[in-house]
Amino acid sequence: MSVIDAFLDALWLEQGASDHTLAAYRHDLTAWQQHLALQEEDLLSPAPERLALWFEARREQGYQLRSNARLLSTLRSFYRWARLQGHVISDPLAEVKLPRVVPGLPNTLDEAEVERLLMAPDTATPLGARDRTMLELLYACGLRVSELVSLTGDAVNLRQNVVRVRGKGDKDRLVPMGEEAADWLAHYMKTARPALMSDPTKPALFPGRSDKAMTRQTFWHRIKAHAITAGISRPLSPHTLRHAFATHLLNHGANLRVVQLLLGHSDLSTTQIYTHVAQARLENLHAEHHPRG
């Protein structure tokens, strides 16, 4: 087993890292290892100045500071683990520093745009009913796309209108879905889901092919197609409706701590970015509508 594989196994076992996180770590570490190989250096014994030189080259190639900061975080985690395991005596990147990255405001949609996006699927078809239900749940519950596509039928409680979500680190949380999303979900499970599955007893709530759970990538393509139908031209991300969920709750007076729990954030500071989004929205409304704006 390679040292990278051993590190990723440790991340999965000790921290419950998701497949998406593990893939990102593998990508970063492999790129670093390949760069070192071109310099005839080993992953476990790079020259102290090598990373700074590589970062400078990456900046010249157009990589943003945020990308390098994420890469540095990956490498620091790896070398911290390697030192604890005795693979290296000291952290070769201990003195490498990058300027602090100020979090950008997440891209989101206003309430009218969300409404148009939700209305875009053709709900007269089983596929359209499935997509409408997924969009409704995504917005009503503030789910990550990975959480949405991995839902199973037994995670849904239509009597209490809640859904059990397995988030990062395999932590479960109960999230209320609201009447509108619950109505769409009940309709979908009664009519569209049986039509889409050759074996409706299979666990996937939202099937793709062969009765298996839809992939994140497939659903992301569906969102982009529906955005075109809805006439939404601004850039979207897989988290767009999650961002809209949090921002709109805060705009309507929700408590930040409540939003944190609904999103499944372990740290309140992660949720606080949405207070900046709400503030920016208020400032834009003031500038647009106030006579002295």
C-alpha positions in Angstrom: 0.0 0.0 0.0 1.3 3.4 -0.9 1.8 6.1 1.7 -1.0 8.1 0.1 -3.4 5.2 0.3 -2.5 4.6 3.9 -3.2 8.3 4.7 -6.6 8.2 2.9 -7.5 5.0 4.8 -6.7 6.8 8.1 -8.9 9.8 7.1 -11.8 7.5 6.3 -11.4 5.4 9.5 -10.7 8.2 12.0 -12.7 11.1 10.6 -15.3 9.4 8.4 -14.2 11.5 5.4 -16.6 11.3 2.5 -15.7 9.8 -0.9 -15.7 13.4 -2.3 -13.2 14.6 0.3 -11.0 11.6 -0.2 -11.0 12.1 -4.0 -10.0 15.8 -3.5 -7.1 14.8 -1.1 -5.9 12.1 -3.6 -6.0 14.6 -6.4 -3.9 17.2 -4.5 -1.4 14.7 -3.2 -0.9 13.0 -6.5 -0.3 16.3 -8.2 2.3 17.2 -5.5 4.0 13.8 -5.9 4.1 14.1 -9.7 5.6 17.6 -9.4 8.3 16.4 -7.0 9.1 13.4 -9.3 9.9 15.9 -12.1 12.4 17.5 -9.7 13.7 14.1 -8.8 12.5 14.5 -5.2 10.5 12.1 -3.1 7.0 12.8 -1.5 8.4 12.3 2.0 11.6 14.4 1.6 10.9 17.5 -0.5 13.3 20.4 -0.5 12.0 23.1 2.0 11.7 25.7 -0.8 10.0 23.4 -3.3 6.4 24.1 -2.4 6.8 27.9 -2.4 8.3 27.7 -5.9 5.5 25.4 -7.1 2.9 27.8 -5.7 4.5 30.7 -7.5 4.4 28.7 -10.8 0.7 27.8 -10.2 -0.1 31.5 -9.7 1.6 32.3 -13.0 -0.6 29.6 -14.6 -3.7 31.3 -13.3 -4.5 29.4 -10.1 -6.2 31.5 -7.5 -4.9 32.0 -3.9 -7.9 30.0 -2.6 -6.8 27.0 -4.7 -3.3 27.1 -3.3 -4.6 27.6 0.2 -6.7 24.4 -0.1 -3.8 22.5 -1.5 -1.6 23.7 1.4 -4.2 22.5 3.9 -4.2 19.0 2.3 -0.4 18.8 2.3 -0.2 19.9 6.0 -2.7 17.3 7.0 -0.7 14.7 5.1 2.7 15.6 6.6 1.2 15.9 10.1 -0.1 12.4 9.8 3.2 11.2 8.2 5.2 12.6 11.2 2.9 10.9 13.7 3.3 7.6 11.8 7.1 8.0 11.7 7.4 8.4 8.0 9.1 11.8 8.4 11.0 13.3 11.3 9.7 16.8 10.9 7.1 18.6 8.8 8.9 19.9 5.6 6.2 22.5 5.1 6.2 23.9 8.6 7.6 27.3 7.5 5.4 27.7 4.4 2.8 30.4 4.8 0.1 31.9 2.5 -1.8 35.1 2.9 -5.1 34.7 4.8 -8.0 33.9 2.4 -11.1 36.0 3.1 -14.2 33.8 2.4 -16.2 34.9 -0.5 -19.9 35.3 -0.4 -21.6 32.1 -1.6 -23.5 32.4 -4.9 -27.3 32.1 -4.3 -30.7 32.8 -5.9 -33.4 35.2 -4.8 -36.8 33.9 -3.9 -38.4 34.6 -7.3 -35.5 32.7 -9.1 -35.9 29.7 -6.7 -39.6 29.6 -7.5 -38.9 29.6 -11.3 -36.3 26.8 -10.8 -38.8 24.7 -8.8 -41.4 25.2 -11.5 -39.1 24.2 -14.4 -39.4 20.4 -14.4 -42.3 18.9 -16.4 -44.1 17.1 -13.6 -46.5 15.3 -15.9 -43.6 12.8 -16.5 -42.1 10.5 -13.9 -38.7 12.1 -14.4 -40.0 15.6 -14.1 -41.9 14.7 -10.9 -38.7 13.1 -9.5 -36.7 16.3 -10.3 -39.3 18.6 -8.9 -39.4 16.6 -5.7 -35.6 16.6 -5.4 -35.4 20.4 -5.9 -38.2 20.9 -3.4 -36.3 18.8 -0.8 -33.0 20.5 -1.6 -34.4 23.9 -1.0 -36.8 23.0 1.9 -34.2 21.2 3.9 -30.9 22.9 2.9 -29.4 19.5 2.0 -26.0 18.9 0.4 -26.4 17.3 -3.0 -24.5 14.2 -1.7 -27.0 14.0 1.2 -30.0 14.3 -1.2 -29.0 11.6 -3.7 -28.0 9.1 -0.9 -31.5 9.3 0.8 -33.3 6.0 1.1 -37.0 5.4 1.4 -36.8 4.6 5.1 -35.2 8.0 5.9 -38.5 9.7 5.2 -41.2 10.2 7.8 -44.3 11.7 6.1 -46.4 11.6 9.3 -44.1 14.1 11.0 -42.7 15.7 7.8 -39.1 15.1 8.7 -36.2 13.5 6.8 -33.2 11.7 8.4 -30.1 12.9 6.8 -26.6 11.4 7.0 -24.1 14.2 6.7 -20.3 14.6 7.0 -18.6 12.2 9.3 -21.6 9.9 9.1 -23.5 12.1 11.5 -27.3 11.8 11.3 -29.7 14.8 11.8 -33.4 15.2 11.5 -34.5 18.0 9.2 -38.1 19.3 8.8 -39.2 19.4 5.2 -42.3 21.6 5.3 -45.7 20.9 3.8 -45.0 21.8 0.2 -41.9 19.5 0.0 -43.8 16.8 1.9 -46.7 16.9 -0.5 -44.4 16.5 -3.5 -42.5 13.7 -1.8 -45.8 11.8 -1.0 -47.0 12.3 -4.6 -43.6 11.2 -6.0 -43.4 8.1 -3.8 -46.9 7.0 -4.7 -46.7 7.6 -8.5 -43.4 8.5 -10.1 -41.0 6.4 -8.1 -42.7 3.0 -8.9 -42.7 4.0 -12.5 -39.0 4.7 -12.5 -37.9 1.5 -10.8 -38.0 -2.1 -12.0 -37.9 -3.1 -8.3 -39.5 -0.5 -6.0 -38.3 -2.4 -2.9 -34.7 -1.2 -3.6 -33.6 1.4 -1.1 -32.7 4.4 -3.3 -35.3 7.1 -2.9 -34.2 8.9 -6.1 -33.0 6.3 -8.6 -30.8 7.0 -11.6 -30.1 3.9 -13.7 -30.6 0.2 -12.7 -32.6 1.2 -9.6 -29.4 2.6 -8.0 -29.2 6.0 -6.3 -28.7 8.9 -8.7 -25.1 10.3 -8.8 -24.2 13.8 -7.7 -23.0 14.5 -11.2 -26.2 13.4 -12.9 -28.4 15.6 -10.6 -26.1 18.5 -11.1 -26.6 18.2 -14.9 -30.4 18.1 -14.2 -30.2 21.3 -12.2 -28.3 23.1 -14.9 -30.8 22.0 -17.6 -33.8 23.2 -15.4 -32.0 26.5 -14.8 -31.9 27.1 -18.5 -35.6 26.3 -18.7 -36.3 28.8 -15.9 -34.3 31.5 -17.6 -31.6 31.7 -14.9 -28.4 32.8 -16.4 -26.3 33.5 -13.3 -23.6 31.0 -12.4 -24.9 28.1 -10.3 -23.1 25.7 -8.0 -24.2 22.3 -6.6 -24.8 24.2 -3.3 -26.8 27.0 -4.8 -30.2 25.9 -3.3 -28.5 25.1 0.0 -27.1 28.6 0.1 -30.6 30.0 -0.8 -32.2 28.0 2.0 -29.8 29.5 4.6 -29.9 33.0 3.3 -33.7 33.1 2.9 -34.2 31.8 6.5 -32.0 34.5 7.9 -33.7 37.1 5.7 -37.0 36.1 7.3 -35.6 36.3 10.9 -34.3 32.8 11.7 -31.8 32.3 14.5 -28.3 31.6 13.3 -27.9 28.7 15.7 -31.1 27.1 14.2 -29.7 27.5 10.7 -26.5 25.9 11.8 -28.3 22.8 13.2 -30.4 22.5 10.0 -27.4 22.7 7.8 -25.4 20.2 9.9 -22.5 22.6 10.4 -20.3 21.5 13.3 -18.9 25.0 13.8 -21.1 28.1 14.0 -18.4 30.1 12.2 -19.1 28.1 9.1 -22.7 29.3 9.2 -21.8 32.9 9.9 -21.0 33.5 6.2 -24.7 33.6 5.5 -25.2 36.6 7.8 -22.9 38.5 5.4 -25.1 37.3 2.5 -28.2 38.6 4.3 -26.5 41.9 5.1 -25.4 42.3 1.5 -28.9 41.7 0.3 -30.3 44.3 2.7 -27.8 46.8 1.6 -28.7 46.2 -2.1 -32.4 46.6 -1.3 -31.7 49.8 0.5 -29.6 51.2 -2.4 -32.3 50.2 -4.9 -35.4 51.4 -3.2 -34.6 54.0 -0.6 -35.0 57.6 -1.9 -31.5 58.5 -0.6 -30.0 55.1 -1.3 
